[in-house]
Amino acid sequence: MQEFIIQKEEAGQTVMKYLARLLPEASMGLLRKSMRKKNIVLNGKKIEGREKIAAGDSVKVWFSDETIEKFRQKKEESPKRDYPDFEAWVLYEDENIVILNKPAGLLSQGDTSGAPSLNEALLAARESGGSVKPSICHRLDRNTSGLVMAGKTVRGLQEMNALIKARALTKVYQALVYGKTPPSGILKGYLVKDHERNQVRYTPCAEPGALPIETHYETLVTTTAHGCTFSLVRVRLVTGRSHQIRLHFSSIGHPLLGDRKYGSRASLAASEALHIRRQLLHAASLTFPALTDDFAYLSGKMFTAPLPADFASVCHLGRHGLTGEKSGKRNGEG
């Protein structure tokens, strides 16, 4: 028998989720059977698995030490990479969450390609060896830069995921788009996902499989460089679908500069003239709503990520000194 005392960062999850993380090689069927037979107990009492655990709780597992060790050992994983720049990506951190500035070209989460990812970097830098692994809570496209939230504790992951699901966060992006855009606009319509091609298409009317999308924007400035006219826009998402910003601006004839998937012949020619190699989209800021209890300290706080070098260099090509939106607030200030 071994006893496990619940740590603060593990509190708030169900005992079944805790056991699945503690004993990753044990089947769900075996864990449920062991709870029914009181071979696994919480604070000395029989459990069903739905019970929430708190810091200081005791979980006793009446297996042999050899069996527990076998169930705790994960199948062989690929060697972890080093991410020497990780600390420079950290814009804010507390005991529950981390807010990161993802560089363009880095995956948010790992895929079958085995390429480096932000989530892998987070695990390499912050994994403590306990049952709870830090994890990012949402994704940006590989070639989109900017703010990504991650949870370090069960409560942190639960709260951030709930805010994202409720669309309670105010997320603002900046993009450089082809041509002269109107001063402001509200874009609506529907998005249809092609999963095999990892691409979406726009349709103005509802159809089977289509999801509604809504994007608000304002033009900060329009300028010309190397014979190309382009606009810096500030974008707020009402819905947050895959490739939504890229698709919506393409649908109105103003594709993002550098966007090879949704760009037009004219926008791609302008991108080539300006030496742009990726879509110039940046998750620039996020603001928390009013929160209560353990996360009240985040209420109304806004976090910002500076424009990356390649984005900023194109901004400075404009004759009118296109520099992007300026903010007088530091990260975390309300």
For each residue, the residues with C-beta under 8 A, 3 or more apart:
1: 60 61 62 63
2: 60 61 63 65 68
3: 58 59 60 61
4: 22 58 59 60 61
5: 56 57 58 59
6: 10 11 18 53 54 55 56 57 58 59
7: 10 11 55 130
8: 11 55 95 153
9: 95 128 130 132 152 153 154
10: 6 7 13 18 53 55 130 131 132 153 154
11: 6 7 8 53 54 55 57 153 154 155
12: 52 53 54 153 154 155 158
13: 10 17 18 52 53 132 154 158
14: 17 18 49 50 51 52 53
15: 18 19 42 47 49 50 51 52 53 59
16: 19 20 28 31 32 49 50
17: 13 14 20 21
18: 6 10 13 14 15 21 22 53 59 131
19: 15 16 22 23 26 31 40 49 59
20: 16 17 23 24 26 28 31
21: 17 18 24 131 132 133
22: 4 18 19 59 72 131
23: 19 20 26 31 61 68 71 72
24: 20 21 71 72 74
25: 70 71 72 73 74 75
26: 19 20 23 30 31 71
27: 30 31
28: 16 20 31 32
29: 32 33
30: 26 27 33 34
31: 16 19 20 23 26 27 28 34 35 40 49
32: 16 28 29 35 36 49
33: 29 30 36 37
34: 30 31 37 39 40 61 62 63
35: 31 32 38 39 40 41 46 47 48 49
36: 32 33 46
37: 33 34
38: 35 41 46 62
39: 34 35 61 62 63
40: 19 31 34 35 47 59 60 61 62
41: 35 38 44 45 46 47 59 60 62
42: 15 45 47 51 53 57 58 59
43: 57 58
44: 41 58 60
45: 41 42
46: 35 36 38 41
47: 15 35 40 41 42 51
48: 35 51
49: 14 15 16 19 31 32 35
50: 14 15 16
51: 14 15 42 47 48
52: 12 13 14 15
53: 6 10 11 12 13 14 15 18 42 57 59
54: 6 11 12 57
55: 6 7 8 10 11
56: 5 6
57: 5 6 11 42 43 53 54
58: 3 4 5 6 42 43 44
59: 3 4 5 6 15 18 19 22 40 41 42 53
60: 1 2 3 4 40 41 44
61: 1 2 3 4 23 34 39 40 68
62: 1 34 38 39 40 41
63: 1 2 34 39 67 68 71
64: 67 68
65: 2 68 69
66: 69 70
67: 63 64 70 71
68: 2 23 61 63 64 65 71 72
69: 65 66 72 73
70: 25 66 67 73
71: 23 24 25 26 63 67 68
72: 22 23 24 25 68 69
73: 25 69 70
74: 24 25 77
75: 25
76:
77: 74 80
78: 114
79:
80: 77 120 123 124
81: 116 120 121 124
82: 124
83: 86 116 120 121 124 125
84:
85: 88 89 103
86: 83 89 90 121 122 124 125
87: 90 125
88: 85
89: 85 86 100 101 102 103 118 121
90: 86 87 93 98 99 100 101
91: 99 100 101 147 303 305 331
92: 97 98 99 303 331 332
93: 90 97 98 99
94: 97 297
95: 8 9 152 153 156
96: 151 152 153 155 156 159 294 295
97: 92 93 94 149 150 151 152 156 159 160
98: 90 92 93 122 126 134 149 150 151 152
99: 90 91 92 93 147 148 149 150 286 303 331
100: 89 90 91 118 122 136 147 148 149 150
101: 89 90 91 145 146 147 148 305 306
102: 89 106 108 118 140 144 145 146 147 148 283
103: 85 89 106 145 308
104: 142 143 144 145 278 308 310
105: 142 143 278
106: 102 103 116 117 118 121 142
107: 110 111 115 116 117 118 142
108: 102 117 118 119 136 138 139 140 142 148
109: 117 118 119 136 139
110: 107 114 115 117 119 120
111: 107 114 115 117
112:
113:
114: 78 110 111
115: 107 110 111
116: 81 83 106 107 120 121
117: 106 107 108 109 110 111 120 121
118: 89 100 102 106 107 108 109 121 122 136 148
119: 108 109 110 122 123 135 136 150
120: 80 81 83 110 116 117 123 124
121: 81 83 86 89 106 116 117 118 124 125
122: 86 98 100 118 119 125 126 134 135 136 150
123: 80 119 120 126 127 133 134 135
124: 80 81 82 83 86 120 121 127
125: 83 86 87 121 122
126: 98 122 123 134 152
127: 123 124 133 134
128: 9
129:
130: 7 9 10
131: 10 18 21 22
132: 9 10 13 21 152 153 154
133: 21 123 127
134: 98 122 123 126 127 150 151 152
135: 119 122 123 150 151 157
136: 100 108 109 118 119 122 139 148 149 150
137: 148 149 150 151 157 160 161 164
138: 108 148 149 164 240
139: 108 109 136 148
140: 102 108 144 145 146 148 283
141: 144 243 246 279 281
142: 104 105 106 107 108
143: 104 105 258 278 279 281
144: 102 104 140 141 279 281 282 283
145: 101 102 103 104 140 281 282 283 305 308 311
146: 101 102 140 173 281 282 283 284 305
147: 91 99 100 101 102 171 283 284 285 286 303 304 305
148: 99 100 101 102 108 118 136 137 138 139 140 283
149: 97 98 99 100 136 137 138 160 164 286
150: 97 98 99 100 119 122 134 135 136 137 160
151: 96 97 98 134 135 137 154 156 157 158 159 160 161
152: 9 95 96 97 98 126 132 134 156 157
153: 8 9 10 11 12 95 96 132 156 157
154: 9 10 11 12 13 132 151 157 158
155: 11 12 96 158 159 294
156: 95 96 97 151 152 153 159 160
157: 135 137 151 152 153 154 160 161
158: 12 13 151 154 155 161 162
159: 96 97 151 155 156 162 163 291 294 295
160: 97 137 149 150 151 156 157 163 164
161: 137 151 157 158 164 165
162: 158 159 165 166
163: 159 160 166 168 169 288 289
164: 137 138 149 160 161 167 168 169 240
165: 161 162
166: 162 163
167: 164 238 239 240
168: 163 164 289
169: 163 164 286 287 288 289
170: 236 285 286 287 289
171: 147 236 237 240 283 285 286
172: 234 235 236 283 284 285 286 287
173: 146 234 235 236 237 245 281 282 283 284
174: 220 232 233 234 235 281 282 284 307 311 324 325
175: 232 233 235 245 249 256 280 281 282
176: 230 231 232 233 256 257 280 311 314 315
177: 181 230 231 233 249 254 255 256 257
178: 228 229 230 254 255 256 257 263 264 266 267 270
179: 229 230 231 253 254 267
180: 222 229 231
181: 177 185 217 219 222 231 233 254
182: 185 219
183: 218 219
184: 216 217 218 219
185: 181 182 216 217 252
186: 214 215 216
187: 213 214 215 216 217 248 249 251 252
188: 212 213 214 215
189: 202 203 204 212 213 248 251
190: 202 203 204 205 206 207 210 211 212 213
191: 200 201 202 203 210 211 212 213 241 242 243 244 247
192: 200 201 202 203 207 209 210 211
193: 199 200 209 211 242
194: 197 198 199 200 201
195: 198
196:
197: 194
198: 194 195
199: 193 194 243 261
200: 191 192 193 194 241 242 243 244 247
201: 191 192 194 247
202: 189 190 191 192 247 248 250 251
203: 189 190 191 192 206 207 210
204: 189 190
205: 190
206: 190 203 210 212
207: 190 192 203 210
208:
209: 192 193
210: 190 191 192 203 206 207
211: 190 191 192 193 239 241
212: 188 189 190 191 206 239
213: 187 188 189 190 191 239 241 244 247 248
214: 186 187 188 237 238 239
215: 186 187 188 235 236 237 238 239 244 245 248
216: 184 185 186 187 235 236 237 238
217: 181 184 185 187 233 234 235 236
218: 183 184 233 234
219: 181 182 183 184 222 231 232 233
220: 174 231 232 233 234 324 325
221: 231 232 318 320 322
222: 180 181 219 229 230 231 232
223: 229 230 231 232 318 319 320 322
224: 227 228 229 230 318 319
225: 228 230 274 314 317 318 319
226: 273 274 317
227: 224 273
228: 178 224 225 270 273 274
229: 178 179 180 222 223 224
230: 176 177 178 179 222 223 224 225 257 270 274 318
231: 176 177 179 180 181 219 220 221 222 223 254
232: 174 175 176 219 220 221 222 223 315 322 324 325
233: 174 175 176 177 181 217 218 219 220 249
234: 172 173 174 217 218 220 284 325
235: 172 173 174 175 215 216 217 245
236: 170 171 172 173 215 216 217
237: 171 173 214 215 216 240 244 245
238: 167 214 215 216
239: 167 211 212 213 214 215 244
240: 138 164 167 171 237 244
241: 191 200 211 213 244
242: 191 193 200
243: 141 191 199 200 246 247 261 262
244: 191 200 213 215 237 239 240 241 247 248
245: 173 175 215 235 237 248 249 256 281
246: 141 243 249 250 255 256 259 261 262 279 281
247: 191 200 201 202 213 243 244 250 251 262
248: 187 189 202 213 215 244 245 251 252
249: 175 177 187 233 245 246 252 254 255 256
250: 202 246 247 253 254 255 256 259 262 263 264
251: 187 189 202 247 248
252: 185 187 248 249
253: 179 250 264
254: 177 178 179 181 231 249 250 267
255: 177 178 246 249 250 259 262 263 264 267
256: 175 176 177 178 245 246 249 250 259 262 263 267 279 280 281
257: 176 177 178 230 267 270 271 274 276 279 280 314
258: 143 263 271 276 277 278 279 280
259: 246 250 255 256 262 263 267 271 279
260: 263 268 279
261: 199 243 246 279
262: 243 246 247 250 255 256 259
263: 178 250 255 256 258 259 260 267 268 271
264: 178 250 253 255 267 268
265: 268 269
266: 178 269 270
267: 178 179 254 255 256 257 259 263 264 270 271
268: 260 263 264 265 271 272
269: 265 266 272 273
270: 178 228 230 257 266 267 273 274
271: 257 258 259 263 267 268 274 276
272: 268 269 275 276
273: 226 227 228 269 270
274: 225 226 228 230 257 270 271 314 317
275: 272
276: 257 258 271 272 280 310 314
277: 258 310
278: 104 105 143 258 310
279: 141 143 144 246 256 257 258 259 260 261
280: 175 176 256 257 258 276 310 311 314
281: 141 143 144 145 146 173 174 175 245 246 256
282: 144 145 146 173 174 175 305 307 308 311
283: 102 140 144 145 146 147 148 171 172 173 286 305
284: 146 147 172 173 174 234 304 305 307 325
285: 147 170 171 172 302 303 304 305 327
286: 99 147 149 169 170 171 172 283 302 303
287: 169 170 172 300 301 302 303
288: 163 169 291 298 299 300 301 302
289: 163 168 169 170 299 300
290: 299 300
291: 159 288 295 296 298 299
292: 295 296
293: 296
294: 96 155 159
295: 96 159 291 292 298 299
296: 291 292 293 299
297: 94
298: 288 291 295 301
299: 288 289 290 291 295 296 334
300: 287 288 289 290 334
301: 287 288 298 332 333 334
302: 285 286 287 288 327 329 331 332 333 334
303: 91 92 99 147 285 286 287 331 332
304: 147 284 285 327 329 331
305: 91 101 145 146 147 282 283 284 285
306: 101 312
307: 174 282 284 311 312 315 324
308: 103 104 145 282 311 312
309: 312 313
310: 104 276 277 278 280 313 314
311: 145 174 176 280 282 307 308 314 315 324
312: 306 307 308 309 315 316 323 324
313: 309 310 316 317
314: 176 225 257 274 276 280 310 311 317
315: 176 232 307 311 312 318 322 323 324
316: 312 313 321 322 323
317: 225 226 274 313 314 322
318: 221 223 224 225 230 315 321 322
319: 223 224 225
320: 221 223
321: 316 318
322: 221 223 232 315 316 317 318
323: 312 315 316 326
324: 174 220 232 307 311 312 315
325: 174 220 232 234 284
326: 323
327: 285 302 304
328:
329: 302 304 333
330: 333
331: 91 92 99 302 303 304
332: 92 301 302 303
333: 301 302 329 330
334: 299 300 301 302
